[in-house]
Amino acid sequence: MARKLAVIGAGLMGSGIAQVSAQAGWDVVLRDVTDEALRRGTDGIEASYGKFVAKGKLAADDAEAALARITATTDLEAAADADVVVEAVFEKLEVKHEIFRALDKLVKDEAILASNTSAIPITKIAAVTERPERVVGAHFFSPVPMMQLCELVRGYKTSDETLATAREFAESTGKTCIVVNRDVAGFVTTRLISALVVEAAKLYESGVATAEDIDLACKLGFGHAMGPLATADLTGVDILLHATGNIYTESQDEKFAPPELMRRMVDAGDIGRKSGQGFYKH
């Protein structure tokens, strides 16, 4: 399999995807719009490799070699010769459309274009390209170096060949894949966590139980590693509000209608770990 990857967006997800891919032997171009964003991304990758080395999970030489396989750039043209492109920019359709329009004109015909979106239908993203059959969802999980799952999403026109290439790429980075055969908003994982978070937030909002007890019920009753409200704080209440809102807009299914509490928390800036306060104090 060809081994040149371009990752568009050097945030937490993009840099994580670049990290595991470089470690797996891919030559990676990591692109973002500012040098500062790139520096944050590459510093994060270096620090993460350092932790793996310190724990004895990665040889120092291998970490150094992987780091050398990553080229950071603000130039989208650097993606021109990539075999696989993964977009990991902000979860807004207009932003993704802009990227995919540009990539469509830029990359070679046989390249596949993947989106790391967690909730936006792949068919909508692919619609602005001349190659919808070569567009696929490749939804990695955060933190990418630790989480084993990759959710592959077939858009309305995604070809079997594109899906197979995406699987080969994800598996080469050590991930286990599930396939979403129908391009529904939120796919499988975001629909499941959204339904759980919405119900947990409603139970908390109406005083049925404390956040701690709701999370404890899921951990001890269902074997979840983390409860839904703690997950919301980790992911960001704002991110989950946006995701549930997207799914509700698409499906008009009441179970995805975000409770008022989540809206007020976002209005107040209580969005979880990154702000120091969410359903819990951090």
C-alpha positions as CSV (number, residue, x, y, z in Angstrom):
1,M,0.0,0.0,0.0
2,A,1.2,3.5,-0.8
3,R,2.4,5.3,2.3
4,K,2.0,9.1,1.9
5,L,-0.6,10.7,4.1
6,A,-1.8,14.3,4.4
7,V,-3.6,15.4,7.6
8,I,-5.5,18.6,7.4
9,G,-5.8,20.3,10.8
10,A,-3.2,20.0,13.5
11,G,-5.5,20.1,16.5
12,L,-5.9,17.3,19.0
13,M,-7.4,14.9,16.5
14,G,-5.2,15.8,13.5
15,S,-2.0,15.7,15.4
16,G,-3.0,12.4,17.0
17,I,-3.7,10.8,13.6
18,A,-0.4,12.2,12.3
19,Q,1.4,10.7,15.3
20,V,0.0,7.1,15.0
21,S,0.5,7.1,11.2
22,A,4.1,8.3,11.3
23,Q,4.8,5.7,14.0
24,A,3.3,3.1,11.6
25,G,5.8,4.1,8.9
26,W,3.7,6.6,6.9
27,D,5.2,9.8,5.5
28,V,3.0,12.5,6.9
29,V,2.3,16.1,5.9
30,L,0.5,17.9,8.7
31,R,-1.2,21.1,7.5
32,D,-2.8,23.9,9.4
33,V,-3.4,27.6,8.7
34,T,-1.0,29.1,11.2
35,D,2.5,28.3,12.3
36,E,1.4,28.5,15.9
37,A,-1.2,25.8,15.5
38,L,1.4,23.6,13.8
39,R,3.9,24.2,16.6
40,R,1.3,23.3,19.2
41,G,0.5,20.1,17.2
42,T,4.1,19.0,16.7
43,D,5.0,19.8,20.3
44,G,2.1,17.6,21.4
45,I,3.3,14.8,19.2
46,E,6.8,15.0,20.5
47,A,5.6,15.1,24.1
48,S,3.4,12.1,23.5
49,Y,6.2,10.1,21.9
50,G,8.3,11.1,24.9
51,K,5.8,9.5,27.3
52,F,5.7,6.3,25.3
53,V,9.5,6.2,25.4
54,A,9.6,6.9,29.1
55,K,7.1,4.0,29.7
56,G,9.2,1.6,27.6
57,K,6.4,1.2,25.0
58,L,8.4,2.8,22.2
59,A,12.2,2.8,21.5
60,A,13.8,6.3,21.5
61,D,15.2,5.6,18.0
62,D,11.7,4.7,16.7
63,A,10.2,7.8,18.2
64,E,12.9,10.0,16.5
65,A,12.4,8.3,13.2
66,A,8.6,8.7,13.4
67,L,9.0,12.4,14.2
68,A,11.3,12.8,11.2
69,R,8.5,11.4,9.0
70,I,6.2,14.3,9.9
71,T,6.4,17.5,7.8
72,A,4.4,20.5,9.2
73,T,3.2,23.1,6.7
74,T,0.7,25.9,6.1
75,D,0.6,25.1,2.4
76,L,-2.3,22.9,1.3
77,E,-0.5,22.2,-2.0
78,A,1.8,19.9,0.1
79,A,-1.1,17.4,0.0
80,A,-1.0,17.1,-3.8
81,D,0.9,13.8,-3.9
82,A,-0.7,12.1,-0.9
83,D,-2.3,8.7,-1.3
84,V,-4.7,9.2,1.6
85,V,-5.9,12.6,3.0
86,V,-7.6,12.9,6.4
87,E,-9.4,16.1,7.1
88,A,-9.6,16.9,10.9
89,V,-10.8,20.5,11.0
90,F,-13.6,22.2,12.9
91,E,-17.0,20.4,12.9
92,K,-18.7,22.9,10.6
93,L,-20.0,21.9,7.2
94,E,-18.9,25.1,5.4
95,V,-15.4,24.8,6.7
96,K,-15.2,21.2,5.5
97,H,-16.7,22.1,2.2
98,E,-14.0,24.7,1.6
99,I,-11.2,22.1,2.3
100,F,-12.8,19.3,0.2
101,R,-13.4,21.6,-2.8
102,A,-9.7,22.6,-2.7
103,L,-8.4,19.0,-2.1
104,D,-10.6,17.7,-5.0
105,K,-8.8,20.0,-7.4
106,L,-5.4,19.3,-5.9
107,V,-4.9,15.6,-5.1
108,K,-4.3,12.8,-7.6
109,D,-7.2,10.9,-9.1
110,E,-6.5,7.7,-7.2
111,A,-6.2,9.4,-3.8
112,I,-8.9,8.9,-1.2
113,L,-10.3,11.8,0.8
114,A,-11.3,10.9,4.4
115,S,-13.1,13.1,7.0
116,N,-12.6,12.6,10.7
117,T,-16.1,14.1,11.4
118,S,-18.0,12.5,14.2
119,A,-21.5,13.6,13.2
120,I,-21.8,15.3,9.8
121,P,-23.0,13.0,7.0
122,I,-20.2,12.0,4.6
123,T,-22.6,12.3,1.7
124,K,-23.0,16.1,2.4
125,I,-19.2,16.5,2.6
126,A,-18.6,14.5,-0.6
127,A,-21.2,16.4,-2.6
128,V,-18.9,19.3,-3.3
129,T,-16.3,17.1,-4.9
130,E,-16.1,15.5,-8.4
131,R,-15.2,12.2,-6.8
132,P,-17.8,11.3,-4.2
133,E,-17.0,7.6,-4.7
134,R,-13.5,8.3,-3.2
135,V,-14.7,10.1,-0.1
136,V,-15.1,8.2,3.1
137,G,-15.5,8.8,6.9
138,A,-12.6,7.8,9.1
139,H,-13.7,8.8,12.6
140,F,-10.8,8.2,15.0
141,F,-11.3,8.6,18.8
142,S,-9.6,10.9,21.2
143,P,-6.9,10.6,22.4
144,V,-5.9,8.9,19.1
145,P,-2.7,7.2,20.4
146,M,-4.7,5.5,23.2
147,M,-8.0,4.7,21.6
148,Q,-8.3,1.6,19.5
149,L,-11.4,2.3,17.5
150,C,-11.9,3.8,14.1
151,E,-15.4,4.2,12.7
152,L,-15.4,4.0,8.9
153,V,-18.4,5.6,7.2
154,R,-19.7,4.8,3.8
155,G,-21.2,7.9,2.1
156,Y,-24.1,7.4,-0.4
157,K,-21.6,7.0,-3.2
158,T,-18.5,5.7,-1.4
159,S,-17.0,2.8,-3.4
160,D,-16.0,-0.6,-2.0
161,E,-12.4,0.1,-3.1
162,T,-12.3,3.4,-1.1
163,L,-13.7,1.7,2.0
164,A,-11.1,-1.1,1.7
165,T,-8.3,1.5,1.3
166,A,-9.5,3.4,4.3
167,R,-9.7,0.2,6.4
168,E,-6.2,-0.8,5.3
169,F,-4.9,2.7,6.3
170,A,-6.7,2.7,9.7
171,E,-5.6,-0.9,10.5
172,S,-2.0,-0.1,9.5
173,T,-2.0,2.4,12.4
174,G,-3.1,-0.3,14.9
175,K,-6.8,0.6,14.9
176,T,-9.8,-1.8,14.9
177,C,-12.5,-0.7,12.5
178,I,-16.3,-0.8,12.5
179,V,-18.2,0.0,9.3
180,V,-21.2,2.3,9.1
181,N,-23.1,1.2,6.0
182,R,-25.8,3.8,6.1
183,D,-24.7,7.4,6.3
184,V,-27.0,8.6,9.1
185,A,-26.1,11.7,11.1
186,G,-24.0,10.8,14.1
187,F,-23.1,7.4,12.6
188,V,-23.1,4.7,15.3
189,T,-20.9,5.9,18.1
190,T,-21.9,9.6,18.3
191,R,-25.6,8.6,18.2
192,L,-25.1,6.2,21.1
193,I,-23.1,8.6,23.3
194,S,-25.4,11.5,22.4
195,A,-28.5,9.6,23.4
196,L,-26.9,8.5,26.6
197,V,-25.5,12.0,27.5
198,V,-28.9,13.7,26.7
199,E,-30.8,11.3,28.9
200,A,-28.1,11.6,31.7
201,A,-28.3,15.4,31.5
202,K,-32.1,15.3,31.7
203,L,-32.0,13.0,34.8
204,Y,-29.5,15.4,36.4
205,E,-31.4,18.5,35.3
206,S,-34.6,17.3,36.9
207,G,-32.9,16.3,40.1
208,V,-33.5,12.5,39.8
209,A,-29.9,11.8,40.8
210,T,-26.5,13.5,41.2
211,A,-24.0,13.6,38.3
212,E,-21.7,11.3,40.4
213,D,-24.5,8.7,40.9
214,I,-25.6,8.7,37.3
215,D,-22.0,8.1,36.2
216,L,-21.5,5.5,38.8
217,A,-24.7,3.6,37.6
218,C,-23.2,3.4,34.1
219,K,-19.8,2.4,35.4
220,L,-20.9,-0.3,37.8
221,G,-24.2,-1.3,36.2
222,F,-23.0,-1.4,32.5
223,G,-19.2,-1.8,32.8
224,H,-18.6,1.6,31.2
225,A,-15.0,2.9,31.7
226,M,-16.4,6.4,32.2
227,G,-19.9,7.7,32.9
228,P,-21.8,9.8,30.3
229,L,-21.5,13.1,32.2
230,A,-17.8,12.7,32.9
231,T,-17.4,11.9,29.2
232,A,-19.3,15.1,28.3
233,D,-16.8,17.0,30.5
234,L,-13.9,15.3,28.8
235,T,-15.1,15.8,25.3
236,G,-16.5,19.3,25.9
237,V,-20.2,20.0,26.7
238,D,-20.1,22.5,23.7
239,I,-18.8,19.8,21.3
240,L,-21.6,17.3,22.4
241,L,-24.2,20.0,22.3
242,H,-23.2,20.7,18.7
243,A,-23.2,17.0,17.8
244,T,-26.6,16.3,19.4
245,G,-28.0,19.4,17.7
246,N,-26.7,18.2,14.3
247,I,-28.3,14.7,14.8
248,Y,-31.6,16.2,16.0
249,T,-31.7,18.6,13.0
250,E,-31.1,15.7,10.6
251,S,-33.3,13.1,12.3
252,Q,-36.0,15.1,14.1
253,D,-35.8,12.4,16.7
254,E,-36.7,13.8,20.1
255,K,-34.3,11.6,22.0
256,F,-31.4,13.7,20.5
257,A,-33.0,17.1,21.5
258,P,-30.4,18.6,23.9
259,P,-31.8,19.6,27.3
260,E,-31.9,23.3,28.2
261,L,-29.3,22.7,30.9
262,M,-26.6,21.9,28.3
263,R,-27.4,25.1,26.4
264,R,-27.1,27.2,29.5
265,M,-23.9,25.5,30.6
266,V,-22.4,26.4,27.2
267,D,-23.8,30.0,27.4
268,A,-22.1,30.3,30.8
269,G,-18.8,28.8,29.6
270,D,-19.1,25.7,31.8
271,I,-18.0,23.4,29.1
272,G,-16.0,20.8,31.0
273,R,-12.4,20.0,31.7
274,K,-11.0,22.7,29.4
275,S,-12.9,25.4,31.3
276,G,-12.4,23.9,34.8
277,Q,-16.2,23.4,35.3
278,G,-18.8,21.3,33.6
279,F,-21.0,18.7,35.2
280,Y,-18.1,18.4,37.6
281,K,-15.5,20.9,39.0
282,H,-12.0,20.2,37.5
